[in-house]
């Protein structure tokens, strides 16, 4: 069957319109409903550091307090704390082991800052689900400078019997 050129163009335009309709319908069918989109925006876990607060100066043993949980319906796997030097650390290292119990507004870990030189540190909490998804929270704190030790004066007995006082800092 042979078509007139105008008829062939009309058939082609109808075919294109049908294909466009199928594509649009497919996009509508694969688009998530509003409730699913809202769930996708809901965090899979809750990670929050309450103490020390951002900008705090710390020394000695410091309790890191906060929240490491997953919402109902999700399965908690573990949380961990990471530490890095400076505001934007190139390397983050674990600060202790991973913890396998959720914490609801309590002590996440204890940090012995005496083992760290005076500097700014970023603390990051990561809370993982069993699906290996996680949520994180960070805070920037400063480890205070360590006090300079006071030099001791040593008493050294001499050969003659007199005691000589020696200052170890004076040559």
Number of C-alpha atoms within 10 A of each C-alpha: 2 6 9 8 9 9 11 12 12 12 13 12 12 12 12 12 12 12 12 12 12 12 12 12 12 11 11 11 10 9 11 12 10 9 8 11 11 10 10 11 8 11 13 24 23 21 24 22 23 15 17 19 14 15 12 15 16 18 18 14 11 15 15 19 20 22 22 30 26 24 13 9 7 13 16 24 20 20 25 20 23 18 20 19 20 15 13 11 12 8 10 16 13 14 18 13 11 15 16 13 13 17 17 15 14 16 16 23 17 13 17 14 16 16 9 16 13 16 13 18 21 19 24 22 27 21 29 25 19 11 11 12 14 21 19 18 17 18 20 21 22 21 18 18 14 12 6 6 6 6 9 10 11 11 11 11 11 10 7 6 7 9 11 11 12 13 12 10 8 5 5
